[in-house]
Amino acid sequence: MAKNLGNGKKLPSIREKVTELEKMMENIQMATRMSQMFMMRFNESLQKMDKDVSNMFGMLNDLQYRTLAMVKEGKFDKDSLDKLADGMKIIDFSKASDAEDVSGGFIPGTITTENSTVIITSTTGDTNDAGIFRSRLLVKDAILPDLKEKLVGRVVGDRFTTTINGLDHTVEILGIREKEIKEEEVVNEVEAATPNEEK
């Protein structure tokens, strides 16, 4: 039986405490079962992902050897093939970039700010060049602070050196894009900034 504390409140009885404890244990057991089920499904997903990644690398490895065999057997000039492949990649990248300009309302810019979108390339200068072939990014979204800082105040054709993943990259600005500001947007901003005058 619950005891009265004298202030209108009662201490829970032993039965009430036991009932509350049982409910708490049921909740803990339910949470544990849910956690176990989640971990099982997560583990299954990881196993499937690992299998998919292994299959992908196997296919890439096979494709690499087949390509090398084709180059050797067909007596192709590897440098010419590399140039041809790079040219095809540039065409595809340019098409995708132009489509993004249209869908996103971008126009060519003159000098970069934090709100500019830039198209860059880079080289590392070593034999196995690990540079960036092409990349399009918003300056303020650049993860590396040094890269973000050096991207500001640039014009097309500018080059600078920065460190990416432990390697020195010579980065070149290939293009600058800015969001096109429509006339109605300017009017709305002006109206929003102008205090209402009582007539």
KAHUNOR-V530454 format. One record per residue. N is the residue number from 0. PHI is phi in whole degrees, -180 to 180 (none if undefined). Layout:
n=[N & N]
phi=[PHI & PHI]
This chain:
n=[0 & 1 & 2 & 3 & 4 & 5 & 6 & 7 & 8 & 9 & 10 & 11 & 12 & 13 & 14 & 15 & 16 & 17 & 18 & 19 & 20 & 21 & 22 & 23 & 24 & 25 & 26 & 27 & 28 & 29 & 30 & 31 & 32 & 33 & 34 & 35 & 36 & 37 & 38 & 39 & 40 & 41 & 42 & 43 & 44 & 45 & 46 & 47 & 48 & 49 & 50 & 51 & 52 & 53 & 54 & 55 & 56 & 57 & 58 & 59 & 60 & 61 & 62 & 63 & 64 & 65 & 66 & 67 & 68 & 69 & 70 & 71 & 72 & 73 & 74 & 75 & 76 & 77 & 78 & 79 & 80 & 81 & 82 & 83 & 84 & 85 & 86 & 87 & 88 & 89 & 90 & 91 & 92 & 93 & 94 & 95 & 96 & 97 & 98 & 99 & 100 & 101 & 102 & 103 & 104 & 105 & 106 & 107 & 108 & 109 & 110 & 111 & 112 & 113 & 114 & 115 & 116 & 117 & 118 & 119 & 120 & 121 & 122 & 123 & 124 & 125 & 126 & 127 & 128 & 129 & 130 & 131 & 132 & 133 & 134 & 135 & 136 & 137 & 138 & 139 & 140 & 141 & 142 & 143 & 144 & 145 & 146 & 147 & 148 & 149 & 150 & 151 & 152 & 153 & 154 & 155 & 156 & 157 & 158 & 159 & 160 & 161 & 162 & 163 & 164 & 165 & 166 & 167 & 168 & 169 & 170 & 171 & 172 & 173 & 174 & 175 & 176 & 177 & 178 & 179 & 180 & 181 & 182 & 183 & 184 & 185 & 186 & 187 & 188 & 189 & 190 & 191 & 192 & 193 & 194 & 195 & 196 & 197 & 198]
phi=[none & -70 & -93 & -89 & -84 & 92 & -114 & 92 & -101 & -118 & -72 & -65 & -74 & -61 & -62 & -65 & -64 & -63 & -62 & -64 & -66 & -63 & -64 & -62 & -65 & -62 & -64 & -65 & -63 & -63 & -64 & -65 & -63 & -64 & -64 & -64 & -63 & -62 & -65 & -63 & -67 & -63 & -65 & -63 & -64 & -64 & -64 & -64 & -63 & -62 & -66 & -63 & -65 & -62 & -63 & -64 & -65 & -63 & -67 & -65 & -64 & -64 & -63 & -62 & -67 & -65 & -66 & -63 & -65 & -65 & -63 & -71 & -69 & -83 & 56 & -81 & -85 & -62 & -63 & -66 & -65 & -63 & -64 & -65 & -64 & -62 & -62 & -66 & -66 & -64 & -61 & -65 & -64 & -63 & -62 & -66 & -67 & -64 & -65 & -68 & -60 & -68 & -71 & -94 & 72 & -100 & -130 & -60 & -109 & -109 & -139 & -79 & -127 & -65 & -93 & -81 & -104 & -118 & -113 & -128 & -139 & -153 & -132 & -106 & 79 & -94 & -62 & -93 & -57 & -105 & -72 & -85 & -64 & -151 & -151 & -122 & -150 & -81 & -54 & -69 & -93 & -62 & -72 & -80 & -57 & -66 & -64 & -60 & -64 & -79 & -80 & -81 & 79 & -107 & -121 & -59 & 101 & -64 & -130 & -154 & -110 & -147 & -100 & -129 & 53 & 81 & -116 & -79 & -111 & -94 & -97 & -121 & -84 & -97 & -163 & -129 & -127 & -126 & -68 & -72 & -93 & -80 & -59 & -67 & -68 & -64 & -61 & -63 & -67 & -64 & -63 & -67 & -84 & -90 & -65 & -71 & -100 & -74 & -94]
